[in-house]
Amino acid sequence: MPVIEIADLADPRLADYSHRTDVALKKTAGGIYIAESALVLERALRAGHTPRSVLALGGTVDEAVALVGPDVPVFSGPGELLEQLTGYLLHRGLIAAMDRPEQPTVESLLAVSRRVVVIENVVDPTNVGAIFRSVAAIGADAVLVTPRCSDPLYRRAIRVSMGTVLQVPWARVGDWTSTKFVLETAGFHVAALALTPDAVSLRDFVPPEKLALVLGTEGEGLTPEAIAAADTVVQIPMMHGIDSLNVAAAAAVAMWATTAG
């Protein structure tokens, strides 16, 4: 299939890119997400995800074609026109509309995991993406996200994660009653990061063989239900009167402390 030069922004083949929000893309039949940059597209393809089409600036057209092959449409045009179409600048040269993959079940992930991170109600996709990047780099086998947590396949989350949300297995959990049951049944010790009077210093915490680290939302931290479901509450030792870190930074510290050595 030849590269298609955009002549009309109303072309129905461009509907995936036309000022579509993440929520609208997710609700499209079958579900869609946007992979931004050649690196992210390459990681999506390596994960077995299916591209619908690619939107590329002139300098990245050949790279896009090389990645997706001749059967996937690659649309191209000047930067100003593509910005008008999408509503944002293509800083990384290309974006691709991808079919959302089917998510694994929580039980299937836990069956092959020893370290998991549970993200409760983190609504900023930038923080979600940063947590996934730390998970991929420092070490955890999977991520579980609560119903109110931002979707890991939102464009900003994918971009900030450098595409690692497409590599790290993840699934959504339900309420804490069911989540605690499935973690407990799979043999996981639940450690919640929170500032409670009985919290154990992360320096003193000895991680068990199977560990679920629970991190809470920006500002408010973990809900009482999450803390009640924990087997241990841990906190990161602080200095200079500081009591907490950004959730993405806290995730990186906690993962390093429980996997180092």
N, C-alpha and C positions, 0 to 999 in steps of 0.2 A: 504494500500500500504506500503510495507516494506521500511525502510531507504535504500537508494541507495548509495553504496560506489563508489566513482569516480575511475574509472580505466583508462579512456581515456579522455583527455581534449578536444578531437575533437568530443566527443559525441554530436550530434545535440540537445539533450535535455538541454545542458548547454549553448546554444547560447545566452540566455538572459544575461548571466554573462560574456561572453568572450570578455573582453576589449571593452565593449560597452559604448559609451559616452551617456550622458543624451540626447543630441540631437538625436542620432541614436535610442535610446530607445523610445523617443517621436514619432518618425516617423514610428516606427514599426506599422503594421496594428492594429488598435484599440488603440495603445499607451500603453506604459509600464512605470512604475517608480520603483525605488528601495527603499525598506524600510529597513533601517539599524538598527539593534538591536531588541531584544525581545520587549522592551517597544514600539518602533515605530510600529512594526508589530501588537502588541496588539491594539494600537490606530487605526491603519488602518482597522483592522477587526471590531473593535467596530463602526467605521464609515460606515461599510457596503461594504468596498472594497474587491475585489476578488483576492486571491493569485493564482499565476500560479505555483510557486514552491518556495522552500527554499533551501539556501545553508548554511550549518551549520558546525562549528567546532565540534569535538567530544563531548566537554563538554556541548554544547547547543542543541544537537540533541533531547534529550528527551523533552526539553522545546519547541522546534520548533514543534515537533509532537503534543504536548499537545495543542498548540495554533491553528494549522491549521487542525488537525484531520487526519484521516487515508486516505483520498482520495486525498490529495495534496502531490506530490512528494517532499521528503526531501533528498537532496544530501549532502554527507558528505565526508570529507577527511582531511588530515593534513594541517596545516596552510600554509606551504610553497607551497603546491600544489594549494591551493585555491588562494593564492596571485599570483601565476603564471597565473592562469585562469583569474582573475578579473583585475589584474594590481594594486591592493592596498591591504593593510592588513585589515583583518576583526577584527578590534579592539574590536568590541562589540559582537563578537562570531557568528553572523549570519546576512545574508541579504536575503530579499525575493523579488522576481519579482512579481509585482502587476499590474493588469489591471488598467489603468487610468479610473477614474470615469467620467461620463458626468458632465460638469460644469453647474451650474445654470446660468440663465440670470441675467444681472444687475438689471433689473426691478423687478424680483422676490426677489432678496436680499434686495433691497431698501424698498420693501413693508412691510418687517417685521423687519426693522432696525431703530435705533435711532442714533447710532454712527457708522460711517464708516471711514476707513483710506484708502486714495488713494495714492498709491506708483507710482511716476512718474520716469521711466527710471532708476531705481536702478538696476545696472547690476551685482553687487556682490551677489551671492546666499547666502553668509554668512549673509550679512545685511538683505536680504529678510527674511531669517529664524529667525533672531533675532527680526525683527519687528513683525512677526507673534507670536513669543513667548510672546512679550509684549502685543500684542492685546489680546491674550488668558488670560494672567495673570491680566492685569490692567483693561481691559474692552473696547471692541468695538464689534459690532455685525457682521461686515463683512469687508473684504478687497477688494479693486478694484485695479487692476494693469494695467498700460498702455501697449501698444503694444511692446515697447522696454524694458520693465522691465524683469528681469530674471524670469524664470519660478519657481513658488513656489514648484513644484514637482521635482525639481532637487535634486539629492542625498544630496548635502551639505546643501541646504536650509532645507530639511526635518530633517537632522541630527541636525543642529544648533537649529532648532525650537523645538526639542524634540518631534517631531511628531505633533505639534499643527497645522501645515499647513493642516493636515488631519482632524482637528476638526473645525477650523474656516472657515466659508463659504467664498469663494472668486470667483471673475469673472474678465474677461478682459474687459476693456472699449475700445472705439475707440478714435477718435481725440477729442480735447477739445470742439469743437462746439457741437458735439453730447453728450459728457459727461456732459457738463454744462446743456444741455437741460434736460437730464434724471434726474440729481440731482435736478434741479430746479422744474421740474414737480412733483417729489416725495416730495417736500417741504423741501429740505436740504439747509442749510446755508453752503457755502463753505469757509473754512478758510485755507489759504495757509501759510505755514511757510517759510518766506523769509526775507532777509535783504533789505528792501526798506525804503525810507525816510518817508513814511506814515504808516509804520508798527506799530501796537498796541502791547504794552507789553502783554505777556501772563498773567501777574499778573492782568492786568486790563480788560482782555477779559472776557465777560460774555457769556458762551456758550448757544446757543439757544436749543430748545427741540430736533431738528434734525440737526446734525452737521456732515460735511464731512471734515476731516483733510487731507490736501494735503502735502506730503513730497517729496522732490526732490532728484536727483541723487547725489552721492558722488562728492564733489569738485565743480561742476558747480551749484548745487542747481536746483531750479525750472526753467522751460522754461518761456519765456515771455508770451506764450499762457496760461500756467497754472496760472500765476499771474493775467493776464487779466480776467480770468474766476472766480477769487475769489471775494466773497462778502466782505471779510475782509482779510488783510494780518497781520499776527501776528509774533512776534519774541520772543525768549526766552531771558530774561535778563541775561547778562553775566558780569563776573568780570575779572580783571587782563589783560585786553586788548584782551581777547579771543572773537571772533565774532561768532563762531558756534561750534556745536557738531557733532560727527558722526551721520549719519542719523538714525541709530537704537537707539542711546541714545536719540536723539531729539524726536523720536516717543514716547518713553517711558515717557519722561517728559511731552510732550504735551497731551498725553492721560490721565496721572494722573491729570494734572492741569484742564482738562476739564471734568473729571468724579468725582473727589474727592468731598465728601460731598453730 
